[in-house]
Amino acid sequence: MAERPNFLSNEKFLVLRNTLAEHLRQIAQNITPENFPGICDEQIYQLLKEAFQRTGANEGSIWLLDRSREHLVIVYNSGDRSEEVTGFKQPLREGIVGLVVASEQSFVETEVYKNARHSRKLDDKLSVMTHAIIVVPFYFLNECRGVISCVQLVKTKRQADRLMPAGPAPAGFDLQHLSTIQRVAVIVRDLIDYRLLRIAVGWNQP
């Protein structure tokens, strides 16, 4: 069994802990859907893309709360139509993504288009149907600030007065796929926390 390192805190830093915590809180207040991409880089996006691919998702997104905490805004999307998707805003009280923020509980479902809580606004915008979805809370700086989601999509056809799936259904998601997205959400959280800490103490300076 490996020996655990016994690292001790430096008292000179401990007296500044409250000051640092307050500064990080102020930094968090100034993070918006518009400037959030500035604290990410290709390493974070590549981690997300690889996780989405492992689950068999067509694409995935980061949704961030806006300043009013009344809407969720897509600040990153891995799909082919990311330019259309990024910036999409949905009221917090609507859809499964809002439910996950409110409950801070992860969600996975196949044939989610049958779920009355599923919002079809983005599907209608893109003329697709969400067949399966995973949504997990997205934390950084000790607070839930949005969600990470990924989806399996199908094209649609109009049947009578409603849209129906066209073509074979995807395989769907299971609990192992959910665990994959939960793990990558933790990694992304830690990377963002570390970068914001570096900013707070000036380590990002040359």
C-alpha positions as CSV (number, residue, x, y, z in Angstrom):
1,M,0.0,0.0,0.0
2,A,1.4,3.4,-1.0
3,E,2.3,5.8,1.7
4,R,0.2,8.9,2.0
5,P,2.1,12.2,1.8
6,N,1.8,14.3,4.9
7,F,1.7,17.9,3.5
8,L,1.0,20.7,5.9
9,S,-0.6,24.1,5.3
10,N,1.6,27.2,5.7
11,E,0.2,29.5,8.4
12,K,1.3,32.5,6.4
13,F,-1.3,31.5,3.7
14,L,-4.0,30.3,6.1
15,V,-4.5,33.9,7.4
16,L,-5.3,35.0,3.8
17,R,-7.8,32.2,3.2
18,N,-10.9,34.4,3.8
19,T,-9.4,37.1,1.5
20,L,-8.8,34.6,-1.2
21,A,-12.3,33.1,-0.9
22,E,-13.9,36.5,-1.2
23,H,-11.8,37.3,-4.3
24,L,-12.8,34.1,-5.9
25,R,-16.4,34.8,-5.1
26,Q,-16.1,38.2,-6.9
27,I,-14.5,36.5,-9.9
28,A,-17.4,34.0,-10.0
29,Q,-19.9,36.8,-10.0
30,N,-18.2,38.3,-13.1
31,I,-18.4,35.1,-15.1
32,T,-21.1,35.3,-17.7
33,P,-22.2,33.1,-20.7
34,E,-20.5,35.7,-22.9
35,N,-17.0,35.5,-21.3
36,F,-17.1,31.9,-20.0
37,P,-15.3,30.6,-23.1
38,G,-12.4,32.8,-22.2
39,I,-11.6,30.6,-19.2
40,C,-11.6,27.4,-21.2
41,D,-9.2,26.1,-23.9
42,E,-8.9,23.2,-26.4
43,Q,-7.8,20.8,-23.7
44,I,-11.2,21.2,-21.9
45,Y,-13.1,21.0,-25.1
46,Q,-11.2,17.9,-26.2
47,L,-11.9,16.1,-22.9
48,L,-15.6,16.8,-23.4
49,K,-15.6,15.7,-27.1
50,E,-13.9,12.4,-26.2
51,A,-16.4,11.8,-23.3
52,F,-19.4,12.5,-25.6
53,Q,-18.0,10.1,-28.2
54,R,-17.5,7.3,-25.7
55,T,-21.2,7.5,-24.8
56,G,-22.3,7.4,-28.4
57,A,-23.8,10.9,-28.3
58,N,-24.2,12.9,-31.4
59,E,-23.2,16.1,-29.6
60,G,-22.9,17.7,-26.2
61,S,-23.2,21.1,-24.6
62,I,-22.3,23.2,-21.6
63,W,-25.2,25.3,-20.4
64,L,-24.4,28.2,-18.0
65,L,-26.8,30.3,-15.8
66,D,-27.0,33.9,-16.9
67,R,-26.6,36.8,-14.5
68,S,-30.2,36.9,-13.6
69,R,-30.2,33.1,-12.9
70,E,-33.4,32.9,-14.8
71,H,-32.1,31.3,-18.0
72,L,-29.6,28.7,-19.1
73,V,-27.5,29.6,-22.1
74,I,-25.5,27.2,-24.2
75,V,-21.9,28.4,-24.1
76,Y,-20.3,25.4,-25.8
77,N,-21.5,22.8,-28.2
78,S,-19.5,20.0,-29.9
79,G,-21.8,19.4,-32.8
80,D,-21.6,20.2,-36.5
81,R,-24.1,23.0,-36.0
82,S,-22.5,24.6,-33.0
83,E,-22.7,28.1,-34.4
84,E,-26.5,27.8,-34.5
85,V,-26.7,26.2,-31.1
86,T,-24.2,28.3,-29.1
87,G,-26.1,31.2,-27.5
88,F,-29.4,29.4,-27.3
89,K,-31.2,30.5,-24.2
90,Q,-33.9,28.6,-22.3
91,P,-35.8,29.7,-19.2
92,L,-34.6,28.0,-16.1
93,R,-38.1,26.8,-15.2
94,E,-38.4,24.8,-18.5
95,G,-37.0,21.5,-19.7
96,I,-34.9,18.8,-18.1
97,V,-31.8,21.0,-18.0
98,G,-33.6,23.4,-15.7
99,L,-34.8,20.5,-13.6
100,V,-31.2,19.3,-13.1
101,V,-30.0,22.7,-12.0
102,A,-32.9,23.0,-9.5
103,S,-32.4,19.5,-8.1
104,E,-28.6,19.2,-8.6
105,Q,-29.4,15.6,-9.5
106,S,-28.1,14.0,-12.7
107,F,-30.6,12.7,-15.3
108,V,-30.5,10.1,-18.1
109,E,-33.3,8.9,-20.3
110,T,-33.9,7.1,-23.6
111,E,-36.9,8.1,-25.7
112,V,-36.9,11.3,-23.8
113,Y,-39.1,12.9,-26.5
114,K,-42.0,11.1,-24.7
115,N,-41.2,12.9,-21.4
116,A,-43.5,15.9,-20.9
117,R,-40.7,17.7,-19.1
118,H,-38.5,17.7,-22.2
119,S,-38.4,21.1,-23.9
120,R,-38.7,20.9,-27.7
121,K,-37.6,24.5,-28.4
122,L,-34.1,23.6,-29.5
123,D,-35.3,20.5,-31.4
124,D,-37.7,22.6,-33.3
125,K,-35.0,25.2,-34.1
126,L,-32.8,22.5,-35.6
127,S,-35.6,20.3,-37.1
128,V,-34.4,17.3,-35.1
129,M,-35.7,15.1,-32.3
130,T,-33.8,14.3,-29.1
131,H,-34.0,10.5,-28.7
132,A,-31.8,10.2,-25.6
133,I,-30.3,12.6,-23.1
134,I,-27.8,12.8,-20.3
135,V,-27.7,15.9,-18.1
136,V,-25.4,16.4,-15.1
137,P,-24.9,19.4,-12.8
138,F,-21.9,21.6,-13.7
139,Y,-20.0,23.0,-10.7
140,F,-17.1,25.3,-10.3
141,L,-16.0,27.5,-7.4
142,N,-18.2,25.4,-5.0
143,E,-21.5,26.2,-6.7
144,C,-23.7,24.6,-9.3
145,R,-23.6,27.1,-12.2
146,G,-25.2,25.2,-15.0
147,V,-25.2,21.7,-16.6
148,I,-23.3,19.5,-19.1
149,S,-25.6,17.6,-21.4
150,C,-25.2,15.2,-24.3
151,V,-27.8,13.9,-26.7
152,Q,-28.6,11.3,-29.3
153,L,-30.6,12.9,-32.1
154,V,-32.8,11.5,-34.9
155,K,-34.2,13.3,-38.0
156,T,-37.9,13.8,-38.0
157,K,-40.9,13.4,-40.4
158,R,-44.3,14.9,-40.1
159,Q,-47.1,12.4,-39.5
160,A,-50.6,13.9,-39.3
161,D,-50.2,16.9,-37.1
162,R,-47.0,16.0,-35.3
163,L,-43.3,15.3,-35.9
164,M,-42.2,11.7,-35.5
165,P,-38.7,10.0,-35.7
166,A,-37.5,9.2,-39.2
167,G,-35.2,6.2,-39.5
168,P,-33.8,3.8,-36.9
169,A,-33.6,4.8,-33.3
170,P,-30.2,5.2,-31.6
171,A,-29.1,2.7,-28.9
172,G,-29.8,5.1,-26.1
173,F,-27.8,5.8,-22.9
174,D,-27.3,3.8,-19.8
175,L,-25.9,4.3,-16.3
176,Q,-22.3,3.6,-17.4
177,H,-22.7,6.4,-20.0
178,L,-24.0,8.7,-17.2
179,S,-21.0,7.9,-15.1
180,T,-18.7,8.8,-17.9
181,I,-20.2,12.3,-18.2
182,Q,-20.2,12.7,-14.4
183,R,-16.5,12.0,-14.3
184,V,-15.6,14.4,-17.0
185,A,-17.7,17.1,-15.4
186,V,-15.6,16.7,-12.2
187,I,-12.4,17.0,-14.3
188,V,-13.6,20.1,-16.1
189,R,-14.6,21.6,-12.7
190,D,-11.1,21.0,-11.3
191,L,-9.4,22.5,-14.3
192,I,-11.5,25.6,-14.2
193,D,-11.1,26.0,-10.5
194,Y,-7.3,25.7,-10.9
195,R,-7.3,28.3,-13.6
196,L,-9.4,30.7,-11.6
197,L,-7.1,30.2,-8.6
198,R,-4.1,31.0,-10.7
199,I,-5.8,34.2,-11.9
200,A,-6.6,35.1,-8.3
201,V,-3.0,34.7,-7.0
202,G,-1.4,36.1,-10.2
203,W,0.2,32.9,-11.4
204,N,-1.2,33.5,-14.9
205,Q,1.2,36.5,-15.3
206,P,4.4,35.9,-17.3
